[in-house]
Amino acid sequence: MSEPADGVTSGPAVRLADGTTVACQVSGPATAPPLLLLPGQANSHRWWDGLRPGFARHFRTISFDYRGTGDTVAGDTDGPEWTTRLFAADALAVLDALHCPSARVYATSMGGRVAQWFAALYPERVHRLVLACTSPGGAAARERGAEVRRLLADPDPHTRRTALLELMYTPAWTAAPSRRSTLLGDSRMTATAARRHLRASNGHDASEVLGDIHAPTLVLHGSDDRMVPAHNASLLGDAVPRAVVEIFPGGRHGFFDEFPAVSDRVTEFLLSDR
């Protein structure tokens, strides 16, 4: 078992019908409003290590390790394809196991794709929703360019890591020697699981159900995001009823991790009805 981040405890093991056992984690006051945190592709709950303590001051934070990541044990590794819709069903099972009737949801990158399905299919379970650096998928979505795909597919691990850091953060962040990112992928993933995550993210298309999202929604994006171009924020803003879109100048794909003002804005929005 991996050592938890400060203040994070393991929740109940969530056993699914297909044999998967989902590992979940909680932190923050038990009486605080629940906040479901959904990380990006090929990452476990460790994605949130740098940000979670701040949210735990205001919320009871809830996360889980996707299939193929962290301490989740997937029972269907040779079964049907994993999809963002399947991951949304896993999120529902986690909230059920924690006896949580509804939650605020903060979701980034592929987690935002998962959250779109979750909010559309289970609207009564989502109190407020924040979607950051994500895409609706479908024909209208703007995908990353060929050069970005080439860099991320480079066979040399050092080259891939360098490219990923440049895509995630500005030069000012990477120049600071004390900086450490938790957004660069779960090193414990198998190659098969990583490919299945990539196919799940690439195959996402929630464009037909975004109008079914009823929760107040904030869409955030960095203006200089090359992983998921900022044009996708406008698509989400147009499709999700009453969504508010805010673009952070100069932000790259990991802008939410780099700039403290993003977490401040998320917290303000999620608590704005209290």
N, C-alpha and C positions, 0 to 999 in steps of 0.2 A: 504494500500500500504506500502511496506517496504521502509525504508529510504535508499537512495542511498549512495554508498561509495563516498568519496570526489572526486569531479570533474566529477562524472558520472551523466548523465541526461537521463531521459526516452525518448526513441524514439517513433515513431508512433505506435499505437496499430495495429497489423497485423492480420486482420480477414481472416480466411481460409474458404473454402467452406463447411467444415464439422461442422462449428460452433465454432471452436477453435479460441480464441483470444490470440495471442502470444505477450508477453511483451518483448521489446528489449531495449537495453541501449547503449549509445554512450559516448565517452570521447575523449579528445585530440583535436588537431587543425583540423578544418574542411578541411583545404587544405593538410593535411598530408596523406600519403598512407593509405588506409583502411586495418585494421587487424581484421579478424573475429576470435574470441576466443571461443572455444568449450570445455565445462567442462566435468567432469566425471559423471558417473552414479549416479542418485538420488541426483543431485546437481543443483542449480540454478547458475546464473551469479556470486553469492557470492564466488564461487570457486576461482575467480580471484582477490578478494579484495586486497590481499597482493602484487600481481604482476602487477596489471593493471596500477597503477600510473607510474611505470617505462616505460611500453610500450607506455603510452599516451604521453611521451615526444617526441616520434618519429613517432607515428601512430595515426590515427583516429580509436580508438578501437571500435569494434562492438560486442555485445553479445546478447543472448536472453535466456529466461527461458524455458527449455524443458517443454513439456506437463507434468503436474503433479507437477511442481516445481514453486517456486517463485510466480509471479503475472500473469503467464499464466493461462488462464481459458480454460480447455480442454472441448470441446463439445461432445467428443465421448468416455467418460469414460467407457461406456458399449458396445462400438463398436469393430471394428477389432483390432487386437493386434498392439501395438506400436512396431516399428522396428527402427533400426539404419538408414535404407533407408528412412523411413518416416521422421525421424528427419532431415535428409539431405534435404528433400523437404521443411521442415519448414525453414531451414537455407536459402534456395534459396528465399523463400517468404520474409524473412527479408531483404535480400540484395536488392530485387526488391523494397520493400517499402521504402528503404533508397536511391533509385536511384543509386545504387552502381554496376556498370557493372562488376567489378572484385575486388578481395581482396587477400591479403596474408592471410593464414590460419594457426593458431597455435592451435593444438588440442591434448588433453591429455586423457588417459584412454578410457572410452567409447566415449568421444568426438573424439578420434582418429579413432574409428570405424565409427562414423558418417562422419568424414572428408574423409575417404576412398571412401565411396559412393559419397559424394559430388564432390570430385575431379575427379572420374571416370565418373560420369553421366553428369557433367556440367564442362568439362575441360576448357572452355573459361572463366569461372568465377573465376578460381584459378590462381593467379600470381606466388606464391611460397607457399610451404606447409611444415609444421613441424609436425611430428607425434611423440608423446612422450608416453612412458609406455603403449603401446597399442598392439593389436593383429589383424591379418587378419581374425581370425576365420577359420572354416573349419577343415577338418580331420587332417591336418598337424600341427595345432596350439597346443601349449603346455598350458594346463589349470592349474590353481592353484591346489595345492594338497588338499587331503581330510582333513588334519588338519586345513588348512586355512578356508575351507568351514565350518568346524565344529565351529571354533571360531566366524566366522561372523554370524552364525545362532544361537548363544547362546541366550537363552531367557532373560538373565539379561542385561539390557542396559549398566550398568557400565562395565561389562565384555566385551561386544562388543566394547565399546568405547576404552577401554584399548588395546584390540587386534588391533583395527583399527589404533590407534596411532603407535603401534609397527610395523605394516606393512607399514605404510606411512613414518616413520621417523627413523633416527638413534638414539641410546641412547643419544648422545651429544645434539641433538635437544630437545628431551623430558625432559632432565635434566635441561634445562634453564627455570626458573620460569616465565619469561616474555613471553614465546612462546604461541601463540594461533593459532590453525589451522582453516582454512575455508574449509577444504577438507572432512569433516566428515559427510556430508549429509545435506539435507534441512529438518529442523525439522518440517516444515509446511506440508510436504508430508503426504498423507494418506497411510495406509498400502496397499491399492489396487494399488495406483500409484507406490509405491516402488516395489511391485511385478511385475508390468508391465515393469518397468525399468529393473529389473533383467532379465526378460525373453527377453527383447529387446537386452540386452548386450550379454546374453548367446547364443542367436540365431543368432548372427552376423556371416556372412560368405561372405566376399567380395573377396575371393581368386580368383575367376574367372574373376574379372574385374580390378584387380590391374594393369595389363598391359596397361589399358586404361588411367592411370594417366600420364599426359604429363608435369605437372608442376615440376620444380626443387624441389626435396624433400630431407629433412633432417630427419632421423629417430634417435631418442634419447631414451636411456633406462638406468636405474640404474642396475648395475651388481647384486645387492642383492634383486631384486624385487621378492617377493613371491606371490603377487597378480596377476601379469601378468609376468610370467618368461621371462627373457631377451632373451631366444631363439627366441621369437617371433619377435624381432627386426631384426634378421638375415633373417627370412622368408620374412618380408616386404622389406628388402634391396634387396633380390634376385628377388622379384616379381615386384617391382616398378621400371620402367626404370630409370637408372642413379641416383638412390637414394644413398645417403651417410649415413652410419650407424656410430654412435658414442655411446660408452658405458661409463657411468660415474662410476668409481670404487667406491664401497661401497654404492651406491645410492639405496634407497628403492623405493616404489611406488610413494611417494611424493617427489622424489629427485629434481624435477623441482621447488618445493616450498621451499625446504630446502637450496639449494646451489645457491647463486647468480650468479655463473659462468654459470649456465644453461641459465638464461635469457639473459646474455651477449652474449652467443653463438647464441641463437635464434635471437636476434636483429641483430647481425652481418650477419647472413645468410639471413634474410629477407630483409636487406638493401643492400646486396652485389652486386646487379645489378644497383644501382643508380649511 
